[in-house]
Amino acid sequence: MIVINRFRVPVHERDGFRAQADVAVELLRSRPGLLSLDLVLNLDDEELWSLVTRWENVGAYRNALGGYEAKMALTPLLSRVVDEPSAYADPDEVGWNLPRSL
């Protein structure tokens, strides 16, 4: 399972973003089930960043976000996330996926 969180970060806010991202990255790297993690900057847009994580399964990802320590480490960073779906899996594992209604 892959999670792609994108962030729109004005250049003048880059240092603050990196500080928040470093805290989140450190926390996520300590979580069971994390297979890989990359914090990357878009090659063509200097304000577009992505945090790309790969997890053993959706349960490992959800568990990684739980608890007080995770909320304190992740909330400042995730408050900057582009509002869009972020979790992906192999189509054969997902099956017929219908959008959730509001």
N, C-alpha and C positions, 0 to 999 in steps of 0.2 A: 504494500500500500504506500502511496506517495502523497505527500502534502506539499503544495506549492503556495506559499503566502507571498503576495507581492505588496510592495510598499512604494508609495510616491513620496520621496523625501527631497524637499528643496535643498539645494547645495549648501545654503547657509545653516541648515539644520543637520548636516551630515555628522558632525562630531557627536551631537546628542543622540542621534539615531544609532551610531556605532556603539556608544556606551550602553544603550538599552539592549541592543542586539547581542553584545558580548555577554551580558548577564543571562539573557535567554539561552544563548548557545551553550554556555557552561552548564546551565540547569538541564537542558535537553540531552546533552551528551552523557549525563549521569543516569539517565532513565533507561530501565530495562526495555528491550525490544527495539531500540533505535539501531538501525543498520547503517545509515549514513546521514550526513548533514552538510549542507553547503550554504553559505551566505554569499550571494553573488550580486554583482552590479551589471546592469545591462550594457552591452557594448555600444549601443547607439543612442541611449537616453541616460544621461548622467544623473537623473533623478529617480530612476526606476531600479529598485532592488528586489531580490527574491530570497526567501529562506526556503530551501528545498530539503525536505526530510523524507527518508524512506524507513518504514516501520515493518516489523514482522507481520503485524495484522492491525486491524482497526482497534481492537481492544488495547493493545500496547500503546497506541497513539492516544486514545482517550484517557487511559490511566496516567500517562505522562503529564497530562494537563490538570490532573486532580491534585487537591491538597493546597494547604496554605502557602507552602514554599513556592509551588508552581504559580499560583495566582500572583504572588508578589513579584516573581521574576518575569513572568510573561505578559501581564496586563499592560505595563507601559509600552512594550513593543507592539503588542497586538492591537492596541488602540489606534495605531497608525496604518493598519492593514487596509489594502484596497478591498472594498466590500464586494466579494465575488466568491463562488464556490471554490474550495481549495483542496478537497480530498479526492484522490483518484485511485482506481484499482483496475486490475485486469478485467476486461469486459466479460470474460467467461465467469469471473467470480461475482461480478455485480449483477448479472442477469438483466431482466427487463426493469429498467429504472424509471420511475415516474417522478416528476417534480413534486415536491411537497406544496400543498396549497396553504395560503395564509389564512 
